[in-house]
Amino acid sequence: MKGSINSKNIYYKIDCTKKKVSGIKVEGFNGESGMEIKLRNFISLDGRTFPEIIELSEKENKSEIRIRIKKIEFEDEERIKFIPGANYEKILIR
């Protein structure tokens, strides 16, 4: 799937078997490289499916972040509300 936000193209790779996004790639409209996110090793727990490993990479500055979820709890019954910028300071990543 392809989408766009502001001056960026966003490409989503969907795992149809799991019905989950398995990868995201963000690029500038002019083809400049941006960020790539890989979601892998999906685990099902309490009827919810989530990635065990999340990898973020930014090629221009050779930045990489790897997150491995070792433990997760689903105790709260409320839905998570995502509000961009709520309680976070916006920092431009170059």
C-alpha positions as CSV (number, residue, x, y, z in Angstrom):
1,M,0.0,0.0,0.0
2,K,1.1,3.5,-0.6
3,G,0.1,6.7,1.1
4,S,1.5,10.2,1.6
5,I,1.8,12.8,4.4
6,N,3.1,16.3,3.8
7,S,6.1,15.9,1.5
8,K,6.7,12.2,2.2
9,N,5.6,9.0,0.5
10,I,4.8,6.1,2.8
11,Y,4.9,2.5,1.6
12,Y,3.3,-0.2,3.8
13,K,4.1,-3.9,3.4
14,I,1.2,-6.1,4.5
15,D,1.5,-9.7,5.7
16,C,-1.9,-10.9,4.5
17,T,-1.7,-14.2,6.4
18,K,-1.3,-12.3,9.8
19,K,-3.3,-9.3,8.6
20,K,-0.6,-7.0,10.0
21,V,1.8,-4.4,8.7
22,S,5.3,-6.1,8.4
23,G,7.2,-3.1,7.0
24,I,7.0,0.6,6.5
25,K,9.2,2.8,4.3
26,V,9.2,6.6,4.3
27,E,10.7,8.6,1.4
28,G,10.6,12.1,0.2
29,F,8.6,12.9,-3.0
30,N,11.9,13.3,-4.9
31,G,13.0,9.8,-4.0
32,E,15.3,10.8,-1.2
33,S,15.8,8.0,1.3
34,G,14.1,8.3,4.7
35,M,13.3,5.8,7.3
36,E,12.5,2.1,7.1
37,I,10.7,0.1,9.8
38,K,10.6,-3.7,9.9
39,L,8.2,-5.6,12.1
40,R,8.9,-9.3,12.5
41,N,8.5,-12.5,14.6
42,F,4.8,-11.9,15.3
43,I,3.5,-13.4,18.5
44,S,-0.2,-14.0,19.5
45,L,-1.1,-13.6,23.2
46,D,-4.5,-13.2,24.7
47,G,-6.0,-12.9,21.2
48,R,-3.7,-10.0,20.3
49,T,-0.9,-10.2,17.7
50,F,2.2,-8.0,18.0
51,P,5.8,-8.0,16.6
52,E,8.5,-9.3,18.9
53,I,11.2,-7.4,17.0
54,I,10.9,-3.8,15.6
55,E,13.8,-2.5,13.6
56,L,14.2,1.1,12.5
57,S,16.9,2.3,10.1
58,E,17.7,5.6,8.5
59,K,20.3,5.2,5.7
60,E,21.5,8.7,5.2
61,N,23.0,9.0,8.7
62,K,23.4,5.3,9.2
63,S,21.2,5.2,12.2
64,E,19.6,2.0,13.5
65,I,17.4,1.1,16.4
66,R,16.4,-2.5,17.3
67,I,13.6,-3.1,19.8
68,R,12.9,-6.6,21.1
69,I,9.7,-7.1,23.2
70,K,10.5,-9.7,25.9
71,K,7.5,-9.1,28.1
72,I,4.1,-7.5,27.4
73,E,0.9,-7.2,29.5
74,F,-2.6,-6.5,28.3
75,E,-4.3,-5.4,31.5
76,D,-6.0,-2.2,30.5
77,E,-9.4,-2.6,28.8
78,E,-9.4,0.9,27.4
79,R,-8.4,1.5,23.8
80,I,-5.1,3.4,23.4
81,K,-5.6,6.9,22.0
82,F,-2.8,8.0,19.7
83,I,-2.5,11.8,19.6
84,P,0.5,13.0,17.6
85,G,2.8,15.1,19.8
86,A,0.9,14.5,23.1
87,N,3.3,14.6,26.0
88,Y,6.3,14.5,23.7
89,E,8.8,17.1,22.5
90,K,9.1,17.2,18.7
91,I,12.7,16.6,17.6
92,L,13.7,16.7,14.0
93,I,15.7,13.6,13.0
94,R,18.1,14.2,10.1
